[in-house]
Structure formats: C-alpha cells, structure tokens
Amino acid sequence: MVIPIMVFGFFYPTFIWGKGFFFHLKDLLFSFYGIMPCPTTMVVLGFMTINYPKVNKRLYNALTLFAVWVGTLQLILGYLPDYPLALIGYYSLLIKVLHYIQEKKAVSHQI
C-alpha cells in the first residue's frame, strides 16, 4: 500500500478542479514533490513507515499528524489528489499505535 502512494506523491500529476487529472510528460521531470507539502509528506512518510521504528520519532509524529489532519480535511472537501495523503496518515498512525501496544505488552511480560 505504501509504495503506490509514494510513487503517486513523487510524480503528483496535475489536477484541475472539476476536470480531473492531467498526466503530462513534464510531470515526470517537474513534479510538485519538494515544492508542495502534501506530495512531499506522502513520499517521506512512506519511507519512514517502511523503516519504522528505526526513524526519528518526532519527525514521524509530526508528519503523521500533518497527514491525518490535512488529509482528513481534504477528504471532507473532496479534493481527490490528497486522498493518498489521508491513507498514508491513517496507516502510519495505525503502525505507531500497534507498535506502542506491542511495547506495552513486552514491558508487562517482563514484570
């Protein structure tokens, strides 16, 4: 699930409201990755989710919070290009919660 979202975030095609996506060859060379926060978060959070828990926890938490917050708002607005942002945000939050529960179980078994 993470890899397709990362690819979408890296190539982030042009979207015109009411008309849909437009795939141009220039999008392969001059994408919005690195310029806009949403596609950049999709890619970086994707890499961090794949490598979790060996990541910078504060950055992971900040990007997860951004992806969940902004992604949810974009879902409410119906802005189609940022649906993957919400998905990666929810997935990274799920990974974080499951890891937290696993750590708590490991600590309780040690006591």
N, C-alpha and C positions, 0 to 999 in steps of 0.2 A: 504494500500500500504506500510505503514511504517513497520509493524510487519514482513512480509516476508523478507524484506531487512535486518532487524535487526537479524533475525534468520540465514539468509544466511551469514551475516557478522560474527556472533558468531561462526558458525561451518565451515565457509570458506573452502570448500573442496579443495583438491589438484588438481592443473590444470597443465597439461603438454602441452606445445605449440604444436599444430598440432595433438594431440591425444585426447584432451578434459579433462573433469572432471573425477576424480577417487575418489569414495566415499569409504573410509576405516573406520572401526570401531575406529581406533586410532584417527581419526579426531574429534570424539565426545569428547575425553579426552584431546587431544593435538592439539588444533586448532591454527591457526595463529592470533587469536584475542589477542590483547595485545602486540603482537610482531611486526606485520606489521601495518603501519598507515592506509591503506585502509580499512581493515575489522574493525579495532578499530573505525575509523571515522563513518563507517556505523552504528555501534551499538550506540555509544554515541550521534551522531547527530539524530538518530532515537528517542532516549529517550527525547532529548531536543526538537525535533519538536513536539512530543506528548504533552509536557508540556509548549510549547510556549504560552504566553510571559513571564511566570514565570521562566525564565532561566537567566544565566549570558550572557548578550548580547554580550560582547566582545568575549567570547569563542564561542558562537553561530555563530557570524560573521566570526571568524577565521576558524571554521570547515566548514562552508558553502562555504567560499572562497576556501578552500583546496579541498572540494568535487567537486565543479564546475570546478575548474582549472584542477586538476589531472583527474577527471572523464571525462572531455571533451577530454583531451589528450589521455586517454585510449580508448575512443570511436574512435578517429581518427586512433589510432594504431590498433584497432580491438582486443584489449585484453579483452576477454569475461568476466573474473571474476570481473572486475571493472565496468561493466555496471550498476550494482545496486548503486555503489558509485555516478555515474553521476546522476542517477534518484533521489536519496535522496538529492543530492546537489541542483538540479533544484527545487525539491519540497520544500525544506527548504527556498530557495530564494523566491519562489512564496509566501510562508506563510509570510515571512518577508515583502515583497512588499505589500501584501494585508493588513497586519496589519498597515503598515505605511499609506496607503491610508485611512484606517478606522480612524486612529488617526487624520489625516488632516481634514477629514470631520467633526469629532466631535468638533475639535477646531474651524472650520469655522462656525458651527452652534451655538457655544457659543458667538461668536462676533456679 
